[in-house]
């Protein structure tokens, strides 16, 4: 689990790198070039491996799997490897005198702490707080908002959805699932501030009456990136939550083999902790995926 102090350190490392940026999108290739780091596509024979950080003496290079065709995912992969380069302690931990290549696996469920930190770094680098908060306020609601933000930031849908939940001022829950089980769940500050709400954890069941459950019964929905709209009750997803109807946007994530669900509502949900400015720890969305 990423501690609060460590999360702040990782976020600061990313924000420092892009402190001079005034507009989205952020170009991770340009950042790499400015540090003398060569980036190129490379064939990967290891299943699930998306990126590599390569060390040769005092020089570094980044490679991403050439099978990746989505530019948003490529940007996140390169930014993840930049995380290993910039985050204090990673280079020393990942490389030895005989180990000069570090490989990173795709997805947001890596058990290794360094990989989770690099994911968090990548999201912060590509969607820095000040710029992304401004973009989020004008993006709208649900999956269409996430699509717009992903296009504006040139980021992957999954990474953008998680970041959207972090900064949304409305009640938003983002869930990624496989079959009938949760991979990870992220809640917006409004939902995190509710007392007694239990996070959905890795392996928890998707509510049987939800649009997501019906959607996941047909694998072609996932493979073809189909989108569906529906409604479900918040307390069916989150134990201890109030019984409020939520809009439910569902989309298949294609070759990723998973489903993205966005629950949202315009209705006001009164916070249980309205005076606690720090009640939402942004890193929790990244660290409570399992």
C-alpha positions in Angstrom: 0.0 0.0 0.0 1.3 3.5 -0.9 1.6 5.5 2.2 0.3 9.1 2.4 3.8 10.6 2.6 5.1 8.4 -0.2 2.1 9.3 -2.4 2.8 13.0 -1.9 6.4 12.4 -2.8 5.5 10.6 -6.0 3.0 13.2 -7.0 5.5 16.0 -6.4 8.0 14.2 -8.6 5.6 14.2 -11.4 4.3 17.7 -10.9 7.8 19.1 -10.8 8.6 17.6 -14.2 5.6 19.4 -15.8 5.6 22.5 -13.6 6.3 24.7 -16.7 3.5 23.2 -18.8 0.5 25.5 -19.4 -1.8 23.4 -21.5 -2.9 19.8 -22.2 -1.8 17.4 -23.7 1.5 16.6 -22.0 4.1 15.1 -24.3 6.0 12.3 -22.5 8.2 11.7 -25.6 9.3 15.3 -25.4 10.0 15.0 -21.7 12.1 11.9 -22.3 14.1 13.7 -25.1 14.8 16.7 -22.8 16.5 14.3 -20.4 18.5 12.5 -23.1 16.3 9.4 -22.9 15.7 7.7 -26.3 12.2 6.2 -26.7 11.3 3.6 -29.3 8.9 0.7 -30.0 10.3 -2.8 -29.4 9.0 -6.3 -29.9 8.0 -7.9 -26.6 8.0 -11.7 -26.3 6.7 -11.6 -22.7 2.9 -11.8 -22.3 1.4 -8.7 -20.7 4.6 -6.7 -20.8 4.0 -3.2 -22.1 7.1 -1.2 -21.4 10.8 -1.3 -20.6 13.3 1.0 -18.9 16.8 0.3 -20.0 20.0 1.4 -18.3 23.4 1.4 -19.9 26.0 3.0 -17.7 24.7 6.4 -16.8 22.3 6.5 -19.8 18.7 5.4 -20.0 16.3 4.4 -22.7 12.6 3.6 -22.8 10.9 1.0 -25.1 7.2 0.2 -25.4 5.7 -3.0 -26.9 5.2 -2.5 -30.7 1.9 -4.3 -30.5 0.3 -1.3 -28.7 -1.6 0.7 -31.3 -3.5 3.2 -29.0 -1.6 6.4 -28.6 -3.1 7.1 -25.2 -1.9 3.8 -23.9 1.5 4.3 -25.5 1.8 7.7 -23.7 0.8 6.1 -20.4 3.4 3.3 -20.9 6.2 5.8 -21.6 5.1 7.9 -18.7 5.1 4.8 -16.4 8.7 4.2 -17.4 9.6 7.8 -16.8 8.1 7.3 -13.3 10.7 4.6 -12.7 13.4 7.1 -13.8 12.1 10.1 -11.8 10.7 8.6 -8.6 13.3 8.6 -5.8 14.7 5.2 -5.1 13.3 3.3 -8.2 16.5 3.2 -10.3 18.5 2.0 -7.3 15.9 -0.7 -6.5 15.2 -1.9 -10.1 18.8 -2.1 -11.5 21.9 -3.9 -10.4 25.3 -4.5 -11.9 23.9 -7.5 -13.8 20.3 -6.3 -14.4 20.0 -3.5 -17.0 16.4 -3.9 -18.3 13.3 -3.5 -16.2 10.0 -4.6 -17.7 6.5 -3.4 -16.7 3.3 -5.2 -17.1 0.1 -3.6 -18.4 -3.0 -2.8 -16.4 -3.7 -1.3 -13.1 -3.6 -4.3 -10.8 0.2 -4.8 -10.4 1.0 -6.1 -6.9 4.4 -4.6 -6.9 4.7 -1.3 -5.0 7.1 0.2 -7.5 4.6 -0.5 -10.3 1.7 1.1 -8.5 3.9 4.2 -7.8 4.8 4.4 -11.5 1.1 4.2 -12.4 0.3 7.0 -10.1 3.3 9.0 -11.4 2.2 8.5 -15.0 -1.4 9.7 -14.3 -0.1 12.8 -12.5 2.4 13.5 -15.2 -0.1 13.3 -18.1 -3.0 14.8 -16.2 -1.4 17.3 -13.7 -3.8 18.5 -11.1 -4.3 22.2 -12.0 -4.7 21.6 -15.7 -6.9 18.5 -15.3 -9.1 20.0 -12.7 -9.9 22.9 -15.1 -10.6 20.4 -18.0 -12.8 18.3 -15.8 -15.0 21.2 -14.8 -15.9 21.7 -18.5 -16.1 18.1 -19.5 -19.6 17.1 -18.4 -20.7 13.8 -16.9 -20.3 10.1 -17.4 -18.4 8.2 -20.0 -18.8 11.0 -22.6 -16.9 13.3 -20.3 -14.1 10.7 -19.9 -13.9 10.3 -23.7 -13.5 14.0 -24.1 -10.8 14.2 -21.4 -9.0 11.2 -22.9 -9.0 12.9 -26.3 -7.8 16.2 -24.8 -5.0 14.6 -22.7 -4.2 11.8 -25.2 -4.5 9.3 -22.4 -6.0 5.8 -22.1 -9.6 5.6 -21.2 -8.9 3.6 -18.1 -6.3 6.0 -16.7 -8.5 9.0 -17.6 -11.5 7.4 -15.9 -9.6 6.9 -12.6 -8.3 10.5 -12.7 -11.8 11.8 -13.5 -13.1 10.2 -10.4 -10.4 11.7 -8.3 -11.3 15.3 -9.4 -15.0 15.2 -10.0 -17.1 17.4 -7.8 -20.1 15.1 -8.4 -20.9 11.6 -7.0 -18.9 9.3 -9.3 -17.8 5.7 -9.1 -15.5 4.1 -11.7 -15.4 0.3 -11.7 -13.3 -1.9 -14.0 -14.5 -5.5 -14.1 -13.8 -8.9 -15.6 -16.8 -11.2 -16.1 -18.8 -10.9 -12.9 -16.0 -9.6 -10.6 -14.5 -6.3 -9.8 -10.9 -5.6 -10.7 -10.7 -2.2 -9.0 -13.0 0.7 -8.0 -12.4 4.4 -7.6 -14.7 6.9 -5.8 -15.0 10.6 -6.2 -14.6 12.8 -3.1 -18.3 13.1 -2.6 -18.7 9.3 -2.2 -15.5 8.9 -0.2 -16.7 11.4 2.3 -19.8 9.4 3.2 -19.4 7.6 6.5 -19.9 3.8 6.5 -19.4 3.3 2.8 -17.4 0.1 2.0 -15.1 0.2 -1.1 -15.6 -2.5 -3.7 -12.4 -4.7 -3.6 -10.7 -6.8 -6.2 -12.8 -10.0 -6.6 -16.1 -8.5 -5.3 -19.2 -9.4 -7.3 -20.9 -7.0 -9.7 -24.5 -6.5 -8.7 -26.7 -9.0 -10.5 -29.3 -6.5 -11.6 -26.9 -4.0 -13.0 -26.5 -3.0 -16.7 -22.8 -4.1 -16.3 -23.8 -7.7 -15.4 -26.1 -8.0 -18.4 -23.4 -6.3 -20.6 -20.7 -8.7 -19.5 -22.7 -11.8 -20.5 -21.9 -11.1 -24.1 -18.1 -11.2 -24.7 -18.6 -9.4 -28.0 -19.7 -6.3 -26.1 -16.2 -6.1 -24.5 -14.2 -7.1 -27.6 -16.0 -4.6 -29.9 -16.0 -1.7 -27.4 -19.8 -1.5 -27.3 -21.3 1.2 -25.1 -24.5 0.9 -23.1 -26.5 3.2 -20.8 -28.6 2.2 -17.9 -29.4 2.9 -14.2 -28.8 1.2 -10.9 -29.0 1.9 -7.2 -25.8 3.1 -5.5 -26.3 0.9 -2.4 -26.3 -2.2 -4.7 -22.7 -1.3 -5.6 -21.4 0.2 -2.4 -22.3 -1.3 1.0 -23.5 1.3 3.4 -24.2 3.9 0.7 -27.6 5.7 0.5 -30.2 4.3 -1.8 -29.8 6.7 -4.7 -30.4 6.0 -8.4 -27.2 6.4 -10.4 -26.8 6.6 -14.2 -24.7 3.7 -15.3 -22.5 4.0 -18.4 -20.8 0.8 -19.5 -18.2 0.3 -22.2 -16.1 -2.6 -23.3 -12.3 -2.1 -23.3 -11.6 -4.2 -26.4 -8.4 -6.2 -26.4 -7.9 -5.3 -22.7 -10.7 -7.8 -22.0 -12.4 -5.8 -19.3 -15.4 -3.6 -18.8 -15.4 0.0 -17.6 -18.5 1.2 -15.6 -19.1 4.8 -14.7 -21.8 5.5 -12.1 -22.8 9.1 -11.7 -25.6 11.4 -10.7 -26.4 15.1 -10.6 -28.3 14.8 -7.4 -26.6 16.3 -4.3 -25.3 13.9 -1.8 -24.5 15.6 1.5 -20.9 15.0 2.7 -20.5 13.5 6.2 -17.2 15.5 6.5 -17.9 18.9 4.9 -15.2 20.7 6.9 -12.4 18.2 6.3 -10.4 19.6 3.3 -8.1 16.6 3.2 -10.9 14.0 3.6 -10.2 12.8 0.0 -6.8 11.3 -0.3 -6.3 11.3 -4.1 -3.8 8.5 -4.1 -6.4 6.1 -2.7 -8.0 5.7 -6.1 -4.7 4.3 -7.3 -3.9 2.3 -4.3 -7.3 0.7 -3.5 -7.5 -1.1 -6.8 -6.9 -4.5 -5.2 
